[in-house]
Amino acid sequence: MSEAIEKKRKCPKCGFVSENPNTTFCEVCGFQFVKPEEGKIICFACKKVIPEDSKICPFCGVKIKGENIPRPFLISYDENGEKTQFPIFLPKTTVGRNPKCTVSFLGEKSISSQHCLIFYENGKFFIRDLNSTNGVYLNGKKVEEAELRDGDIIKLGLKKLKFNINNPL
């Protein structure tokens, strides 16, 4: 087995393969790989230990239990109509050309190195422009910061992305 494959972690619940072998959670479905001490759980968004009976994390506000836990994605379409799905990691995800961004578009010269931030706060998703050169457009309108809703179209430079909640490809 190659070293690259050994450094990945596959979720037994949804099958997502994480690039981070030390992760304690599946970045897509929130499955908890590591169990904390008795009576406690770890919030999959902020990674803090919270009481086991918590339905909402007291630190970051993300919903912990229930059927409607958000699983957001960005969907990119290439010139051939092929879709690529990028999971949004809670509570925040950076998007840009820099390889250190959570979602990185390395070859996209129209996207700034750290173009925008997508974050989850008080049960809602938001997008914030990080002083990018070409701006952030949401459904055709330039925004500095705005609430995101399922199905919104985000334009970063020349790249169009669809914001999707709970509907993986």
WOZI-V169999 format. One record per pair of residues at least 12 apart in sequence whose ideal C-beta (glycine too) atoms are under 10 Angstrom apart, sorted by the first residue. I is the first residue (numbers start at 1). J is the second residue. Records with the same first field share a line. If there is no record, write none. Layout:
I->J / J
//
This chain:
4->19
5->17
6->21
7->19 / 20 / 21 / 22
8->20 / 21 / 23
9->21 / 22 / 23 / 24 / 25 / 26 / 27 / 33
10->26
11->23 / 25 / 26 / 27 / 28 / 29 / 30 / 31 / 33
12->26 / 31 / 33
13->26 / 28 / 29 / 30 / 31 / 32 / 33
14->26 / 27 / 28 / 29 / 30 / 31 / 71 / 168
15->28 / 29
16->28 / 29 / 31 / 87 / 168
18->33 / 87
22->34
23->44 / 47
24->36 / 42 / 44 / 47
25->42 / 43 / 44 / 45 / 47 / 89 / 90
26->44 / 87
27->44 / 71 / 87 / 88 / 89 / 90 / 93 / 102
28->71 / 72 / 73 / 85 / 87 / 88 / 89 / 168
29->44 / 69 / 71 / 87 / 168
30->43 / 44 / 45 / 62 / 63 / 64 / 69 / 70 / 71 / 90
31->44
32->44
36->49 / 50 / 52
37->49 / 52
38->52
39->51 / 52 / 53
40->52 / 54
41->53 / 54 / 57 / 64 / 65
42->57 / 64
43->56 / 57 / 58 / 59 / 60 / 61 / 62 / 64 / 90 / 91
44->57 / 60 / 62 / 64 / 69 / 89 / 90 / 91
45->57 / 59 / 60 / 61 / 62 / 63 / 64 / 69 / 70 / 89 / 90 / 91 / 92 / 120
46->58 / 59 / 60 / 61 / 62 / 90 / 91 / 92 / 120
47->59 / 60 / 91
48->60
50->64
51->64
52->64 / 65
53->65
56->123
57->90 / 91
59->91
60->90 / 91 / 92 / 119 / 120 / 121 / 122
61->90 / 91 / 120 / 121 / 122 / 123 / 124
62->90 / 91 / 120 / 121 / 122 / 123
63->90 / 120 / 123
67->166
68->123 / 165 / 166
69->90 / 166
70->88 / 90 / 120 / 123 / 124 / 125 / 150 / 165 / 166
71->87 / 88 / 90 / 164 / 165 / 166 / 167 / 168
72->86 / 87 / 88 / 89 / 90 / 93 / 118 / 120 / 125 / 148 / 150 / 163 / 164 / 165 / 166 / 167
73->85 / 86 / 87 / 88 / 103 / 161 / 162 / 163 / 164 / 165 / 166 / 167 / 168 / 169
74->86 / 87 / 88 / 93 / 95 / 103 / 118 / 148 / 154 / 156 / 159 / 161 / 162 / 163 / 164
75->153 / 160 / 161 / 162 / 163 / 164 / 167 / 168 / 169
76->103 / 105 / 108 / 154 / 159 / 160 / 161 / 162
77->159 / 160 / 161 / 162
78->159
83->162 / 169
84->161 / 169
85->162 / 164 / 167 / 168 / 169
86->102 / 103 / 104 / 105 / 161 / 164
87->102 / 103 / 168
88->102 / 103 / 118 / 119 / 120 / 125 / 148 / 163 / 164 / 165
89->102 / 103 / 118 / 120
90->118 / 119 / 120 / 125
91->118 / 119 / 120 / 121 / 125
92->117 / 118 / 119 / 120 / 121 / 126 / 128
93->116 / 117 / 118 / 119 / 120 / 125 / 127
94->113 / 114 / 115 / 116 / 117 / 118 / 119 / 130
95->111 / 112 / 114 / 115 / 116 / 117 / 118 / 127 / 130 / 132 / 136 / 154 / 156 / 159 / 161
96->108 / 111 / 112 / 113 / 114 / 115 / 116 / 117 / 130 / 132 / 156
97->109 / 110 / 111 / 112 / 113 / 114 / 115 / 132 / 156 / 157
98->111 / 112 / 113 / 114 / 115
99->113
100->113 / 114
101->113 / 114 / 115 / 116 / 117 / 130
102->117 / 118
103->115 / 116 / 118 / 156 / 161
105->156 / 157 / 159 / 161
108->156 / 157 / 158 / 159
109->133 / 134 / 157 / 158
110->132 / 133 / 134 / 155 / 156 / 157 / 158 / 159
111->132 / 133 / 134 / 156 / 157 / 158 / 159
112->129 / 130 / 131 / 132 / 133 / 134 / 135 / 136 / 156 / 157
113->130 / 132 / 133
114->130 / 131 / 132
115->129 / 130 / 131 / 132 / 133 / 134 / 135 / 136 / 156 / 157 / 159
116->128 / 129 / 130 / 131 / 132 / 135 / 136 / 143 / 145 / 154 / 156
117->129 / 130 / 136 / 145
118->148 / 154 / 163
119->145 / 148
120->148
121->147
124->147 / 148 / 149
125->146 / 147 / 148 / 149 / 150 / 152 / 163 / 165
126->143 / 145 / 146 / 147 / 148
127->143 / 144 / 145 / 146 / 147 / 148 / 152 / 154 / 156 / 163
128->143 / 144 / 145 / 146
129->142 / 143 / 144 / 145 / 146 / 156
131->144
132->156 / 157
133->157
134->155 / 156 / 157 / 158 / 159
135->155 / 156 / 157
136->154 / 155 / 156 / 157
137->153 / 154 / 155 / 156 / 157 / 160
138->152 / 153 / 154 / 155 / 163
139->151 / 152 / 153 / 154 / 155 / 163
140->153 / 155
141->155
142->155
148->163 / 165
149->163 / 165
150->162 / 163 / 164 / 165 / 166 / 167
151->163 / 164 / 165 / 167
152->164 / 165
//
